[in-house]
Amino acid sequence: MKKILLSLMLIVTTVTVFGQKSNVSLAKNKALASTPDFPAAIAAIQAAQQNSATKDEAETWYVAGTVYNAISEKEYAKELLKQKFDQDTLGLNLVKAFGCYLKSYNLDQQPNDKGKIKPRFTKDIKNIFHTYYTDGQLIRYGSYLFDKKRYADVVKTFEVYLSIPDLEMFKPDELKKDSTYKMVKYYTAIAAINANDTTTALNLLGQLKNDNYELKNVYELLYQEYAAKKDTANFVAVLKTGASKFPAEPFFLQNLINYFIYSGKNAEALNYLNQAITEEPKVAQYQYVKGNLLEMNKDIDGARAAFEKALELKPDYAEAEASLGRLYYNQAINMLLAANDIKDVNVYNQKVTQATDVFKQALPYFEKAHQMNPKDTDITGTLKKLYYRLQMTKEYQALNNEGNN
């Protein structure tokens, strides 16, 4: 009785394995027939991929790759014949085929029952991957996805292409990582940024930096990604390196200066600002920012000289004109604050008169700045205060009416 039961179990097991192997053959036949039945091929190979008897066999995954590759080739044939074709079907199945072939290759390297490795599919898979790397289909599909703004799919597709030269089946430098390869890597990084995949983006940008590819853009993108992560140490390091490598590019110096200013590190900001001025001495904005920094450092004479230089470079620079007036305006305010501590009325009145004279010195600068830019509310507001303080009623009313029109 036991022998009968054992025989029955062997028969059932044999039938099950044979059935799944039949699915592998069925999938191959359906996919490669003169009139393919791709739905049937997919159903058969998926059954084999999920069955314990065949899911770990190299042939199963090789045939799976063959099925998806055949679907992709069918769409490409339509394109060549100027027929309507589906780019998604062509590209997506190419990516699927790659994954299946790669798994088949890995299984094909496993030793058999006798401990020996006898690959059956490796040579064919290597030839297929060589084609995938050189025929441009993966690049074209990734570009199509990029245009559709499907950035996560772009990354997935381009990463397939980028991985091929480094596969162990190829010798070092057997597949060249040429300018096209680096370009694809660059756009993969861009896609990763747009997909909010910061980790992938930073990894690829780091590689591109080492590749010496589009360095200026790469450093700008590295700064933006580190800044988005609030990784201050790294984004400052990137800006410093960028400023050193590309001294004529304002992007790095400007962002570095802004960082130091907003961090209250005026000395560092001035240091890099002077470097920027040396590189681009005719940029009026640099002089304007320098004037503001020097004013914050209580170097009024230095600030005045910087604002005047800004106006020399850009005669209609309203903010620089107003800043010259502000130096007098703030001086007068400080004089009034100091006068408040004076007990002697006569001395107090004398100090107020002196402050008023300084307010008058500020007036022409703000009037001229307002003429340059009448829409600047800060300039207009300060000019109104001056007219009011100096009891210039007619001018005050005219400026008020100007704002109401």
C-alpha positions, 0 to 999 in steps of 0.5 A: 500500500505504501508503495502505491501511495509513493508511486501516486505522489511521484506521478502527481509531482511529475505531472505538476513539474511537467505542467509548469514546464509546459507553461514555459514552452507554451509561453515561448511558442505563443510569443514567437508564433507567426501570429503571436498571442501575447496575452496567452504567452504572458498568462503562461509564463506568469504561472510558471514564474509563480510556481515553486517547481519552475520559478527558480529556473533560468529558462523560465526567466529567459522565456519571460524576457523573450515574451516581453522582448517580442511584444516590444519588437512587435511595436517597433516593427509597426513603427518601421512600417509607418503604422500606428504604434504604442511607445509605452508598450514598446518601452515598458516591455523592453524594461520588463524584458531586461529585468527578466533576462537579468534574473535568468542570467543570475540563475544561469550562473548557479552550479548544477547538481554536480557543482559545475556551472554550465550556462545555457542562456548567458551568451544570448542574454549578453548579446541582447543587452549589448543591443539594448545598450547600443540601439537607442530604444531605452534612451528614446523611451526615457526621453518620451517619458521625460516629455510626459513628465513621468519622472519616476518612470524616467529614472527607472528606464534610464537606470536600466540603460546606465546599469548595463556596462557595469554588469559582470557579464561584460569586461571592464570598458567592453561597453564604452561610457561615452558622452551619450552615457554621461548625458543620460546620467545627467538627465536621470539626475534631473528626472530624479530631482523632479520626482523628489528622489533626492537620494538618487539625484545626489548620488548621480550628481556626485558621479557626474561631478567625478565624471567632470560632466557639465560641472557648472550645472552639476554644482548648481543642482547639488547646491539646490538639492542640499539646500532643499534638504537643509544640509547647510554644511554640504551646500556651503561646501558646494557653493565655495567649490563652485565659486572657486572653480567658476569665479566668473559665474555669479550664481555661486558667489551670490548664494554664498553671500546671501547665506552669510548675510542671512546667517549674520556672518557679515565679515564672511559675506564681505570677504566673498563680496569683495571677491565678486567685485574683483571678478565683476567690477561693473556689477552695481548690485554688488556695490549696493549690497556692500554698502548695506553690509558696511552700514550694518558694520557702522562703517558709514563712510565706506557705505557711502562710497559703495552706494556712490559707486553703485550709482556711478555704475548704474545712474538710475539705481533708485535703491542706491540713491535712497540708501545715500539718503537713508544714511543722513535720515538715520543719522538725524534719527539718532541725533533726536534720540540722543537729544531726548536725554538732554535736560537743558531746553535750550541745548535740546532745541539746538540739537533738534535744529541740528537734526532737522538740518540733517533731515534736510540733507536726506531729502534730495536723495529720496526725492530723486529716488522717488523720481527714479522709481515712484512705485517703490513704497519704501522710498515713497513712505520715507519721503512722506515722513520727511515732508511731514517732519519738515512741515512741507505741507504742499509737497506732502499733499501732492505726494499723498494725492499721487498715491491716490491716483 
